[in-house]
């Protein structure tokens, strides 16, 4: 048996997925605020996290995943990022793609407002954490900003500095 293990190690090197299967690592993810950004903290050993965002050309989405990836990398973990291109079918396919790669958790900014596309993760006991948005039909942990309250505070601060002509520019109404 030892000779077989040595041969496998020499041929294939480290295999995080195989190690996770042998060790039986099913994990949880908790969120920690750091410097105003959302980072993900690990409560037990995690090998790979799946990240799912609605579009790669959004600075906000990319920055969220970049911050998470930096944190994971510093702690020896990996992040696989999928972009659903604002398409619910691709989002559902991406969840399946991540589950087939045996990710230990999914960190997502959901496009499908119901969250039904995430049920397959729940059925496999893969933790899911929502960022920036809640899902109407999928209850799980998440981190969201109180956008209305934050907008009021920002406007009050701008007014305090004497500005009166104030406008807001945001993304498509379908996302908010």
Rosetta silent file (secondary structure, phi, psi, omega in degrees, C-alpha in Angstrom):
SEQUENCE: XXXXXXXXXXXXXXXXXXXXXXXXXXXXXXXXXXXXXXXXXXXXXXXXXXXXXXXXXXXXXXXXXXXXXXXXXXXXXXXXXXXXXXXXXXXXXXXXXXXXXXXXXXXXXXXXXXXXXXXXXXXXXXXXXXXXXXXXXXXXXXXXXXXXXXXXXXXXXXXXXXXXXXXXXXXXXXXX
SCORE:     score description
SCORE:     0.000 S_00000001
   1 L     0.000  -43.108 -179.547    0.000    0.000    0.000 S_00000001
   2 H   -61.540  -38.775  178.988    2.803    2.420    0.877 S_00000001
   3 H   -63.333  -39.201  178.251    4.447    1.831   -2.516 S_00000001
   4 H   -65.039  -40.704  179.393    1.180    2.693   -4.253 S_00000001
   5 H   -64.419  -40.499  178.596    0.858    5.920   -2.238 S_00000001
   6 H   -65.050  -43.790  179.535    4.430    6.911   -3.140 S_00000001
   7 H   -62.125  -42.825  178.917    3.799    6.148   -6.831 S_00000001
   8 H   -63.957  -42.755 -179.424    0.593    8.205   -6.808 S_00000001
   9 H   -63.186  -43.387 -179.294    2.350   11.089   -5.060 S_00000001
  10 H   -67.740  -37.033 -176.956    5.242   11.063   -7.543 S_00000001
  11 H   -77.750  -42.499 -171.341    2.919   10.823  -10.539 S_00000001
  12 H  -111.040  -10.415 -178.197    0.203   13.244   -9.507 S_00000001
  13 L    64.685 -153.605  178.887    1.722   15.463   -6.808 S_00000001
  14 L   -70.276  136.397  176.754   -0.665   17.166   -4.408 S_00000001
  15 L  -129.821   96.292 -174.780   -4.298   16.458   -5.131 S_00000001
  16 H   -63.910  -35.760 -179.919   -6.464   18.730   -3.012 S_00000001
  17 H   -66.892  -45.513  178.900   -9.720   17.151   -4.169 S_00000001
  18 H   -63.154  -42.533  178.633   -8.539   13.646   -3.307 S_00000001
  19 H   -60.198  -41.486  178.193   -7.203   14.868    0.040 S_00000001
  20 H   -63.850  -37.889  177.636  -10.587   16.476    0.778 S_00000001
  21 H   -65.677  -43.648 -178.903  -12.370   13.230   -0.059 S_00000001
  22 H   -66.412  -42.777 -177.711  -10.079   11.208    2.183 S_00000001
  23 H   -80.922  -15.060  179.584  -10.287   13.716    5.053 S_00000001
  24 L    64.421   45.647 -177.000  -14.012   14.259    4.560 S_00000001
  25 L   -84.995  104.082  168.743  -13.809   18.035    4.811 S_00000001
  26 L  -112.316  124.177 -163.826  -17.276   19.549    4.631 S_00000001
  27 L  -122.463  170.907  175.310  -16.968   23.105    5.804 S_00000001
  28 L  -121.133  154.969 -179.848  -18.690   26.259    6.806 S_00000001
  29 E  -122.347  136.499  173.787  -17.997   29.800    5.754 S_00000001
  30 E  -127.440  153.730 -175.678  -18.515   32.880    7.893 S_00000001
  31 E  -100.883  141.179  178.939  -18.183   36.504    6.863 S_00000001
  32 E  -129.421  129.747  175.046  -15.894   39.027    8.485 S_00000001
  33 E   -77.783  139.539  178.225  -15.879   42.770    7.780 S_00000001
  34 E  -148.086  118.585  176.789  -12.406   44.150    7.149 S_00000001
  35 L    54.150   35.856  178.726  -11.521   47.698    6.157 S_00000001
  36 L    79.166   -0.234 -179.820  -15.028   48.276    4.776 S_00000001
  37 E  -109.911  161.031  178.415  -14.749   45.304    2.427 S_00000001
  38 E   -97.892  119.768  176.711  -16.354   41.909    2.682 S_00000001
  39 E  -119.876  160.293 -178.246  -13.893   39.098    3.200 S_00000001
  40 E  -109.453  128.698  177.712  -14.597   35.484    3.913 S_00000001
  41 E  -101.705  149.543 -176.303  -13.249   33.800    7.012 S_00000001
  42 E  -107.235  130.735  179.383  -12.822   30.063    7.282 S_00000001
  43 L   -92.869  -20.880  173.588  -13.991   28.173   10.323 S_00000001
  44 L  -145.903  179.314 -177.185  -12.322   24.895    9.289 S_00000001
  45 L   -60.761  126.834  176.063  -10.015   23.664    6.519 S_00000001
  46 L  -129.003  136.616  179.651  -11.322   24.553    3.058 S_00000001
  47 L   -91.912  -56.165 -175.343   -9.620   23.682   -0.177 S_00000001
  48 E  -136.901  136.020  175.024  -11.618   25.443   -2.896 S_00000001
  49 E  -112.844  142.951  174.256  -14.458   27.973   -2.861 S_00000001
  50 E   -96.222  133.338  175.206  -16.665   28.712   -5.844 S_00000001
  51 E  -112.914  132.114 -178.318  -17.364   32.343   -6.659 S_00000001
  52 E  -129.916  119.742 -178.537  -20.337   33.204   -8.851 S_00000001
  53 E  -123.799  156.370 -177.505  -20.954   36.728  -10.114 S_00000001
  54 L   -74.418  -26.873  178.997  -23.548   38.166  -12.504 S_00000001
  55 L  -163.389  138.876 -179.622  -21.050   39.902  -14.792 S_00000001
  56 L   -77.310  -19.939 -177.099  -17.296   40.315  -15.092 S_00000001
  57 L   -88.809   14.937  173.677  -17.489   43.835  -16.481 S_00000001
  58 L   -98.418  119.608  179.081  -18.822   45.214  -13.191 S_00000001
  59 H   -57.665  -40.593 -179.484  -16.080   46.829  -11.135 S_00000001
  60 H   -60.400  -51.051 -178.665  -18.068   46.150   -7.970 S_00000001
  61 H   -59.833  -46.810 -177.846  -18.443   42.411   -8.669 S_00000001
  62 H   -65.282  -40.191  179.787  -14.822   41.959   -9.645 S_00000001
  63 H   -64.013  -40.752  177.938  -13.560   43.902   -6.621 S_00000001
  64 H   -59.576  -46.777 -178.760  -15.631   41.752   -4.251 S_00000001
  65 H   -71.582  -34.758  178.102  -14.194   38.551   -5.715 S_00000001
  66 H   -63.149  -42.222  178.571  -10.669   39.992   -5.915 S_00000001
  67 H   -65.099  -42.879  178.065  -10.758   40.801   -2.195 S_00000001
  68 H   -63.238  -44.142 -179.175  -12.090   37.343   -1.356 S_00000001
  69 H   -61.667  -41.691  179.066   -9.467   35.692   -3.584 S_00000001
  70 H   -61.040  -44.507  178.861   -6.646   37.639   -1.926 S_00000001
  71 H   -62.146  -48.520 -179.868   -7.814   36.543    1.496 S_00000001
  72 H   -58.906  -47.102 -177.776   -8.171   32.907    0.408 S_00000001
  73 H   -59.858  -41.815  179.594   -4.750   32.861   -1.278 S_00000001
  74 H   -62.933  -22.600 -178.383   -3.072   34.246    1.844 S_00000001
  75 L  -108.945   14.962  173.940   -4.572   31.384    3.801 S_00000001
  76 L    80.576   20.071 -179.662   -3.736   28.619    1.303 S_00000001
  77 L  -112.446  165.775  179.308   -7.149   28.272   -0.315 S_00000001
  78 E  -116.645  159.947  178.369   -8.324   28.616   -3.891 S_00000001
  79 E  -134.470  122.912  173.599  -11.216   30.426   -5.542 S_00000001
  80 E  -100.933  122.600 -176.779  -12.854   29.399   -8.822 S_00000001
  81 E  -108.368  131.138  175.840  -14.828   32.320  -10.275 S_00000001
  82 E  -118.368  144.540  178.660  -17.722   31.915  -12.726 S_00000001
  83 E  -115.467  123.815 -178.424  -19.533   34.702  -14.600 S_00000001
  84 L   -91.308   -2.514  176.403  -23.177   34.094  -15.545 S_00000001
  85 L    54.963   38.337  179.585  -23.336   37.080  -17.946 S_00000001
  86 L    56.691   37.526 -178.588  -26.714   38.192  -16.544 S_00000001
  87 L  -129.967  118.621 -176.413  -28.260   34.918  -17.740 S_00000001
  88 H   -64.293  -33.039  177.954  -30.188   32.697  -15.312 S_00000001
  89 H   -66.135  -43.206  178.248  -29.524   29.556  -17.376 S_00000001
  90 H   -66.674  -36.752  178.136  -25.764   30.172  -17.298 S_00000001
  91 H   -60.990  -45.280  178.685  -26.007   30.928  -13.570 S_00000001
  92 H   -63.299  -43.752  177.090  -27.685   27.552  -12.964 S_00000001
  93 H   -61.562  -37.583 -178.982  -25.052   25.805  -15.159 S_00000001
  94 H   -66.482  -38.231  176.312  -22.285   27.580  -13.235 S_00000001
  95 H   -61.027  -44.581  179.536  -23.583   26.279   -9.908 S_00000001
  96 H   -64.208  -40.452  177.452  -23.497   22.743  -11.354 S_00000001
  97 H   -57.135  -46.858 -179.380  -19.993   23.365  -12.739 S_00000001
  98 H   -65.948  -41.219  179.505  -18.769   24.408   -9.289 S_00000001
  99 H   -65.664  -36.802  177.489  -20.437   21.468   -7.562 S_00000001
 100 H   -65.549  -25.482  177.041  -18.882   19.046  -10.077 S_00000001
 101 L   -90.153    8.614  173.357  -15.490   20.473   -9.092 S_00000001
 102 L    58.273   43.334  176.086  -16.380   19.656   -5.484 S_00000001
 103 L   -63.148  152.543 -177.706  -16.083   23.166   -4.120 S_00000001
 104 L   -91.346   -7.500  178.630  -16.398   23.385   -0.355 S_00000001
 105 E  -172.574  159.503  177.855  -18.581   26.486   -0.428 S_00000001
 106 E  -125.471  127.818  176.664  -20.139   28.987   -2.834 S_00000001
 107 E  -110.825  117.430 -172.224  -19.808   32.752   -2.471 S_00000001
 108 E  -139.289  145.924  166.010  -22.234   34.468   -4.838 S_00000001
 109 L  -102.962   96.707 -169.396  -23.724   37.759   -5.899 S_00000001
 110 L   -70.731  141.690  173.166  -26.933   36.191   -7.219 S_00000001
 111 L   -92.314  -46.645  176.526  -28.555   37.301  -10.475 S_00000001
 112 L   -69.978  113.706 -174.407  -31.652   35.104  -10.135 S_00000001
 113 L   -65.859  -20.592 -178.736  -33.568   36.896   -7.384 S_00000001
 114 L   -78.283  -33.119 -176.961  -35.299   33.690   -6.223 S_00000001
 115 L    80.982    4.561 -178.305  -32.090   31.788   -5.459 S_00000001
 116 H   -60.301  -27.789  179.879  -33.659   28.516   -6.635 S_00000001
 117 H   -64.883  -12.954 -178.718  -30.551   27.810   -8.706 S_00000001
 118 H   -94.933   -4.708 -178.448  -28.682   27.311   -5.417 S_00000001
 119 H   -58.901  -34.731  179.962  -30.891   24.476   -4.105 S_00000001
 120 H   -64.234  -31.574  175.747  -28.563   21.850   -5.605 S_00000001
 121 H   -67.772  -44.910  179.126  -25.747   23.202   -3.411 S_00000001
 122 H   -60.825  -41.335 -178.358  -27.947   22.971   -0.339 S_00000001
 123 H   -65.682  -19.542  176.923  -28.954   19.394   -1.204 S_00000001
 124 L  -101.124    9.971 -178.827  -25.241   18.490   -1.227 S_00000001
 125 L    59.573   33.588  175.097  -24.588   20.308    2.069 S_00000001
 126 L   -94.358  118.807 -179.128  -22.360   22.864    0.332 S_00000001
 127 E   -62.506  143.143  177.941  -22.577   26.172    2.245 S_00000001
 128 E  -126.096  133.909  175.489  -23.738   29.207    0.272 S_00000001
 129 E  -124.783  127.379  179.319  -23.152   32.834    1.228 S_00000001
 130 E   -92.395  140.502  176.649  -24.908   35.645   -0.640 S_00000001
 131 E  -118.701  136.884  171.094  -23.205   38.991   -1.200 S_00000001
 132 L    72.671  -24.737 -176.067  -24.912   42.310   -1.935 S_00000001
 133 L  -139.858  151.876  173.669  -28.347   40.767   -2.614 S_00000001
 134 L  -102.205  159.775  176.718  -30.854   38.537   -0.897 S_00000001
 135 L  -110.879  134.854 -174.306  -32.755   35.712   -2.563 S_00000001
 136 L   -69.442  -33.081 -174.126  -36.513   35.556   -2.103 S_00000001
 137 L  -116.479   16.133 -178.681  -36.818   31.745   -2.029 S_00000001
 138 L  -140.064  102.673 -178.106  -33.427   30.674   -0.664 S_00000001
 139 L   -89.146  124.622  179.309  -32.640   31.474    2.942 S_00000001
 140 L  -160.911  179.369  176.906  -28.949   31.438    3.827 S_00000001
 141 E   -69.999  149.619  178.769  -26.244   33.645    5.274 S_00000001
 142 E  -163.833  164.581  176.676  -25.505   36.847    3.432 S_00000001
 143 E  -128.899  118.758  179.452  -23.996   40.285    3.606 S_00000001
 144 L  -133.140  157.895  177.349  -25.932   43.187    2.171 S_00000001
 145 L  -100.173  141.101  172.790  -25.770   46.937    2.456 S_00000001
 146 L   -77.317   87.634 -172.499  -28.801   48.969    3.475 S_00000001
 147 H   -59.595  -40.810 -178.061  -28.719   50.914    0.189 S_00000001
 148 H   -66.294  -47.403  178.914  -31.510   53.345    1.038 S_00000001
 149 H   -62.962  -42.384  179.072  -30.035   54.245    4.424 S_00000001
 150 H   -62.889  -38.051  178.413  -26.532   54.515    2.938 S_00000001
 151 H   -65.183  -42.525  177.754  -27.877   56.818    0.194 S_00000001
 152 H   -61.451  -45.773  179.727  -29.538   59.082    2.769 S_00000001
 153 H   -61.916  -41.366  179.294  -26.337   59.299    4.809 S_00000001
 154 H   -64.827  -44.811  179.678  -24.281   60.091    1.699 S_00000001
 155 H   -62.627  -42.599  178.158  -26.743   62.788    0.575 S_00000001
 156 H   -60.054  -39.918  179.456  -26.777   64.363    4.054 S_00000001
 157 H   -66.443  -40.923  178.916  -22.991   64.507    4.022 S_00000001
 158 H   -64.842  -42.849  178.554  -22.947   66.129    0.570 S_00000001
 159 H   -63.780  -39.538  179.307  -25.562   68.689    1.679 S_00000001
 160 H   -57.963  -29.962  177.917  -23.544   69.406    4.825 S_00000001
 161 L   -87.885    8.797  172.893  -20.708   70.549    2.561 S_00000001
 162 L    93.996    1.074  179.632  -23.054   73.005    0.852 S_00000001
 163 L   -80.555  142.921 -178.637  -23.913   71.119   -2.325 S_00000001
 164 L  -124.639  -30.795  178.994  -27.513   71.317   -3.520 S_00000001
 165 L   -90.500   99.558 -173.481  -27.625   69.869   -7.060 S_00000001
 166 L  -120.476  135.984  177.794  -27.267   66.160   -6.356 S_00000001
 167 L  -132.983  161.395  176.569  -27.813   63.248   -8.754 S_00000001
 168 L  -127.991  140.427  175.884  -27.384   59.489   -8.557 S_00000001
 169 L  -122.769  126.099  179.056  -26.229   57.114  -11.264 S_00000001
 170 L  -138.725  179.928 -178.305  -26.805   53.409  -10.769 S_00000001
 171 L   -79.980 -169.699 -177.842  -27.101   50.195  -12.718 S_00000001
 172 L   -60.134  142.094  178.733  -30.182   48.575  -14.270 S_00000001
 173 H   -59.725  -26.762 -178.674  -33.344   48.544  -12.137 S_00000001
 174 H   -66.026  -18.275 -179.342  -33.598   44.781  -12.681 S_00000001
 175 H   -92.536  -15.388 -173.046  -30.545   44.303  -10.451 S_00000001
 176 L  -123.815    0.000    0.000  -31.695   46.388   -7.490 S_00000001
